[in-house]
Amino acid sequence: MNTLVIDKLSLSYGAIKVFEGLDVEFPSGSVTAILGPSGCGKTSLLNIVAGLIQPDSGRVIGNKDLGCSYCFQEPRLLPWLGARDNILFALSRFSDTKESERRADKALEQTRLSQFADAAPPKLSGGMRRRLALARAFAYPSELLLLDEAFASVDLKQRIDLLDLFTALWSEEPRTSLLVSHEIQDALYVADRILILSARPARVISSFEVPLPRGKRKYGSGDLLVLEEKLYSLILS
């Protein structure tokens, strides 16, 4: 796997400077959570890495070699297609139809959606649509995974279920993953490293390594609360 590098990245929206000479590296095969105030450019950063928008200057090194899967803030599922066909649509650029079908069926099984393979997204609950978005992202063969608030808009129990599901999928098929979130505990629960961005123009004000192995993390546990307190002190300092 290649290291993903953000090199002297600058981006403005009119007079608003979002980034100005931003430099950051994302270790290969790791999960990096990105925290920061609303409007600081977290989603813009993911969109630049994905190639959806172009920076004013600077470059992203390594993203074209990795291939990219993206879980957006909204699941962005096609409402007229069933769950399985939504995944197959994402895989339609690949010529090996049988392999695409195998990956789609495996992803549905992993996310407990096999019995809903023919159900269109409007027939699925919010949590199920989130699971389908994860299934589609992991079914797509890539070495880079971008997640923008991929666990939001569900209740706490479903959010923990989604985080556990992400961890299980990632453990079976590790990818360099960038996770944008407003939830500090979500970041602590799944990430290897947490980057804290400042307000605009955004810069990395701290890089926090999560010392606990994923298998020993429990949502809301004392160990995570201690780390959460340290993170708050970094964010508020």
DAMO-V660660 format. One record per backbone hydrogen bond with DSSP energy under -0.5 kcal/mol. NH is the residue of the N-H (numbers start at 0). CO is the residue of the C=O. If there is no record, write none. Layout:
BEGIN
nh=NH co=CO
nh=NH co=CO
END
This chain:
BEGIN
nh=3 co=25
nh=4 co=2
nh=4 co=60
nh=5 co=23
nh=6 co=4
nh=6 co=58
nh=7 co=5
nh=8 co=21
nh=9 co=56
nh=10 co=18
nh=12 co=15
nh=13 co=11
nh=15 co=12
nh=16 co=14
nh=17 co=10
nh=17 co=15
nh=18 co=10
nh=19 co=201
nh=21 co=8
nh=23 co=5
nh=25 co=3
nh=26 co=24
nh=29 co=26
nh=31 co=29
nh=31 co=176
nh=32 co=30
nh=32 co=192
nh=33 co=178
nh=34 co=32
nh=34 co=194
nh=36 co=196
nh=39 co=36
nh=44 co=40
nh=45 co=41
nh=46 co=42
nh=47 co=43
nh=48 co=44
nh=49 co=45
nh=50 co=46
nh=50 co=47
nh=51 co=46
nh=52 co=46
nh=55 co=9
nh=56 co=9
nh=58 co=6
nh=60 co=4
nh=60 co=58
nh=61 co=59
nh=65 co=61
nh=66 co=62
nh=68 co=143
nh=70 co=145
nh=71 co=69
nh=78 co=76
nh=80 co=77
nh=82 co=115
nh=82 co=118
nh=83 co=116
nh=84 co=116
nh=85 co=81
nh=86 co=82
nh=87 co=83
nh=88 co=84
nh=89 co=85
nh=90 co=86
nh=91 co=88
nh=93 co=90
nh=96 co=94
nh=99 co=95
nh=100 co=96
nh=101 co=97
nh=102 co=98
nh=103 co=99
nh=104 co=100
nh=105 co=101
nh=106 co=102
nh=107 co=103
nh=108 co=104
nh=109 co=105
nh=110 co=106
nh=111 co=108
nh=112 co=107
nh=113 co=107
nh=115 co=112
nh=116 co=113
nh=118 co=115
nh=120 co=80
nh=122 co=119
nh=123 co=120
nh=128 co=124
nh=129 co=125
nh=130 co=126
nh=131 co=127
nh=132 co=128
nh=133 co=129
nh=134 co=130
nh=135 co=131
nh=136 co=132
nh=137 co=133
nh=138 co=134
nh=139 co=135
nh=141 co=139
nh=142 co=65
nh=143 co=66
nh=144 co=175
nh=145 co=68
nh=146 co=177
nh=147 co=70
nh=148 co=146
nh=148 co=179
nh=151 co=148
nh=158 co=154
nh=159 co=155
nh=160 co=156
nh=161 co=157
nh=162 co=158
nh=163 co=159
nh=164 co=160
nh=165 co=161
nh=166 co=162
nh=167 co=163
nh=168 co=164
nh=169 co=165
nh=170 co=166
nh=171 co=167
nh=172 co=168
nh=175 co=142
nh=176 co=29
nh=176 co=174
nh=177 co=144
nh=178 co=31
nh=178 co=176
nh=179 co=146
nh=179 co=177
nh=180 co=33
nh=183 co=181
nh=186 co=182
nh=187 co=183
nh=188 co=184
nh=189 co=185
nh=190 co=186
nh=191 co=30
nh=192 co=30
nh=193 co=207
nh=194 co=32
nh=195 co=205
nh=196 co=34
nh=196 co=194
nh=197 co=202
nh=201 co=17
nh=204 co=195
nh=204 co=202
nh=205 co=195
nh=207 co=193
nh=208 co=206
nh=209 co=191
nh=210 co=208
nh=215 co=212
nh=216 co=213
nh=220 co=217
nh=224 co=220
nh=225 co=221
nh=226 co=222
nh=227 co=223
nh=228 co=224
nh=229 co=225
nh=230 co=226
nh=231 co=227
nh=232 co=228
nh=233 co=229
nh=234 co=230
nh=235 co=231
nh=236 co=232
END
